[in-house]
Amino acid sequence: MKKICMIGSGYVGLVTGACLADFGNQITCVDVAEDKIASLNRGQIPFYEPGLRELVERNKAKKRLAFTTDLPESIRKCEIVFIAVGTPMDKDGAVDLSAVFDVAHTVAENLNGYKIVVNKSTVPVGTGARVRQVIREHTGGKVEFDVVSNPEFLREGSAIGDFMHPDRVVIGTSSTRAMKIMSRIYRPLYLIETPIIRTTLETAELIKYASNAFLATKISFINEVAMLCEQVGADIQVLAKAVGLDGRIGSKFLHAGAGYGGSCFPKDTVGLLKVAEAAGAELKIVKAAVKANEEQRKRMVRKVIQAVGDLAGKTIGVLGLSFKPRTDDVREAPALYIIQDLQKRGAKIRAYDPVAMPNAGRVLDRVTFCDDAYAVCQGADALVFMTEWNEFRELDMTRIKELLIEPVIIDTRNIYDPEQMDNLGFRYVGVGRGKPCQA
Ligand SMILES: NC(=O)c1ccc[n+]([C@@H]2O[C@H](COP(=O)([O-])OP(=O)(O)OC[C@H]3O[C@@H](n4cnc5c(N)ncnc54)[C@H](O)[C@@H]3O)[C@@H](O)[C@H]2O)c1
């Protein structure tokens, strides 16, 4: 059992804290956001993540999990400090590391004995070394400590399962003492044969960026092939299935859609490009993936315009606001980008999402949020599917058709079958589903 202080109680910090508490450790989750800590202390989870409430409740009841805003005290009392604060993109596209270094300074000021400082936030290569330098300069080498990189690969929406059954755990440090302690923390995963990659700080930091950039590239690749499918009368769904069945390629992240979004891929691809640029290495493929993704979002807007015509005064219904199903996270969600673009062109928006409407409401103006998918269609000139929530897969399409002013569907997630939609009398537009040329 280790005493761990988890700094940053967002999607990553809270999930990691609750999971490590479930392994039997003593966890204090810390955050600067007082409202977040207050709601956690009241038993409320500040964001949507399936299964998290039960996990937090169970570990709170066992007195293995506590929440506070008192960072100095939490640092002094623990043996291991995890940094899981946000590392957003700044206005130039570089990674904003201010929260990481704020924490590093507070750690330095409260270092009252040997501690391991574990960076779980996604940070550019070299950040761990800089954190070490900040702490060393402040303490004048009088207190021992080690810095570790332990990047996180969980996905929102399946975060607990991903943490408890990861494809791998990456631990980066040159200290054998820290490596031994970190290996002990992850022993429950080692016992279920999770591969543990033990490496240097720098390699661990870069593994995270390379992984995300590769996945983003895979998405951009299939989106570009989808565009080609539309030109030549091929079907991306069949193509992606066949391509993905090749064991060397794999079927995951090979779904054509509205482009990638979320709190990670957009900022991590651009962040990696900045790191590479500073190091004098040009990453042409990642650069192309970023550009293709920007294009893909614009292409979705063009699909709506092509289907509806002039948008001035038209009402567009939008289903799904989060960047993917099973999360309320709307950071960099394609839906938000597309809604704002449609609004600029004069469209009125009616929208529904099972859980992301409160977050979307903080970003969007002049959107009519509705109680369900059917209410969205009431008086809309077209319906746009933006997130493939399960509850959108089995809608009563006859009722939808009656509610819409025009039977127009733009399905940016390829949820529905074009032929069935044609048969029901919809003008249906998917992604990469070209009509075969007539002989
Ligand atoms: N969200 C994901 O799916 C995911 C997956 C893997 C890695 N990551 C990475 O993990 C990190 C955290 O991401 P997230 O999605 O959990 O972010 P988040 O915004 O949900 O949470 C970050 C939390 O840190 C808190 N915070 C900021 N500054 C602080 C400080 N000085 N002291 C204490 N708390 C502070 C914020 O109030 C917030 O609650 C990022 O680097 C992200 O790239 C995220």
The ligand as an SDF file (V2000), in Angstrom:
LIG
                    3D

 44 48  0  0  0  0  0  0  0  0999 V2000
   -8.7890   12.8540  -21.3080 N   0  0  0  0  0  0  0  0  0  0  0  0
   -8.1740   11.8090  -21.8340 C   0  0  0  0  0  0  0  0  0  0  0  0
   -8.7920   10.9440  -22.4630 O   0  0  0  0  0  0  0  0  0  0  0  0
   -6.6800   11.6520  -21.6800 C   0  0  0  0  0  0  0  0  0  0  0  0
   -6.0780   10.4210  -21.9530 C   0  0  0  0  0  0  0  0  0  0  0  0
   -4.7190   10.2720  -21.7830 C   0  0  0  0  0  0  0  0  0  0  0  0
   -3.9530   11.3600  -21.3780 C   0  0  0  0  0  0  0  0  0  0  0  0
   -4.5380   12.5560  -21.1370 N   0  0  0  0  0  0  0  0  0  0  0  0
   -3.7000   13.6590  -20.6620 C   0  0  0  0  0  0  0  0  0  0  0  0
   -3.8560   13.7490  -19.2430 O   0  0  0  0  0  0  0  0  0  0  0  0
   -3.7770   15.1110  -18.8350 C   0  0  0  0  0  0  0  0  0  0  0  0
   -5.0420   15.4910  -18.0850 C   0  0  0  0  0  0  0  0  0  0  0  0
   -6.1250   15.3960  -18.9880 O   0  0  0  0  0  0  0  0  0  0  0  0
   -7.6420   15.4190  -18.5040 P   0  0  0  0  0  0  0  0  0  0  0  0
   -8.4640   15.0920  -19.6770 O   0  0  0  0  0  0  0  0  0  0  0  0
   -7.7670   14.6390  -17.2610 O   0  0  0  0  0  0  0  0  0  0  0  0
   -7.7980   16.9870  -18.1740 O   0  0  0  0  0  0  0  0  0  0  0  0
   -8.9450   17.6810  -17.3290 P   0  0  0  0  0  0  0  0  0  0  0  0
   -9.0140   19.0670  -17.8310 O   0  0  0  0  0  0  0  0  0  0  0  0
  -10.1580   16.8220  -17.3170 O   0  0  0  0  0  0  0  0  0  0  0  0
   -8.3640   17.6780  -15.8520 O   0  0  0  0  0  0  0  0  0  0  0  0
   -7.2600   18.4150  -15.4500 C   0  0  0  0  0  0  0  0  0  0  0  0
   -7.4980   18.8680  -14.0230 C   0  0  0  0  0  0  0  0  0  0  0  0
   -6.3200   19.4910  -13.5330 O   0  0  0  0  0  0  0  0  0  0  0  0
   -6.7290   20.5340  -12.6730 C   0  0  0  0  0  0  0  0  0  0  0  0
   -5.6000   21.4600  -12.4720 N   0  0  0  0  0  0  0  0  0  0  0  0
   -5.1070   22.3790  -13.3380 C   0  0  0  0  0  0  0  0  0  0  0  0
   -4.0730   23.0230  -12.7750 N   0  0  0  0  0  0  0  0  0  0  0  0
   -3.8950   22.4910  -11.5450 C   0  0  0  0  0  0  0  0  0  0  0  0
   -2.9580   22.7210  -10.4990 C   0  0  0  0  0  0  0  0  0  0  0  0
   -2.0040   23.6470  -10.6250 N   0  0  0  0  0  0  0  0  0  0  0  0
   -3.0790   22.0050   -9.3650 N   0  0  0  0  0  0  0  0  0  0  0  0
   -4.0520   21.0730   -9.2400 C   0  0  0  0  0  0  0  0  0  0  0  0
   -4.9460   20.8010  -10.2060 N   0  0  0  0  0  0  0  0  0  0  0  0
   -4.8680   21.4870  -11.3510 C   0  0  0  0  0  0  0  0  0  0  0  0
   -7.9160   21.1400  -13.3830 C   0  0  0  0  0  0  0  0  0  0  0  0
   -8.7020   21.9100  -12.5020 O   0  0  0  0  0  0  0  0  0  0  0  0
   -8.6240   19.9000  -13.8910 C   0  0  0  0  0  0  0  0  0  0  0  0
   -9.5870   19.4160  -12.9610 O   0  0  0  0  0  0  0  0  0  0  0  0
   -3.5360   15.9250  -20.1080 C   0  0  0  0  0  0  0  0  0  0  0  0
   -2.1500   16.0940  -20.2690 O   0  0  0  0  0  0  0  0  0  0  0  0
   -4.0830   15.0160  -21.1910 C   0  0  0  0  0  0  0  0  0  0  0  0
   -3.4750   15.2600  -22.4390 O   0  0  0  0  0  0  0  0  0  0  0  0
   -5.8890   12.7310  -21.2630 C   0  0  0  0  0  0  0  0  0  0  0  0
  1  2  1  0
  2  3  2  0
  2  4  1  0
  4  5  1  0
  4 44  2  0
  5  6  2  0
  6  7  1  0
  7  8  2  0
  8  9  1  0
  8 44  1  0
  9 10  1  0
  9 42  1  0
 10 11  1  0
 11 12  1  0
 11 40  1  0
 12 13  1  0
 13 14  1  0
 14 15  2  0
 14 16  1  0
 14 17  1  0
 17 18  1  0
 18 19  2  0
 18 20  1  0
 18 21  1  0
 21 22  1  0
 22 23  1  0
 23 24  1  0
 23 38  1  0
 24 25  1  0
 25 26  1  0
 25 36  1  0
 26 27  1  0
 26 35  1  0
 27 28  2  0
 28 29  1  0
 29 30  1  0
 29 35  2  0
 30 31  1  0
 30 32  2  0
 32 33  1  0
 33 34  2  0
 34 35  1  0
 36 37  1  0
 36 38  1  0
 38 39  1  0
 40 41  1  0
 40 42  1  0
 42 43  1  0
M  CHG  2   8   1  16  -1
M  END
$$$$
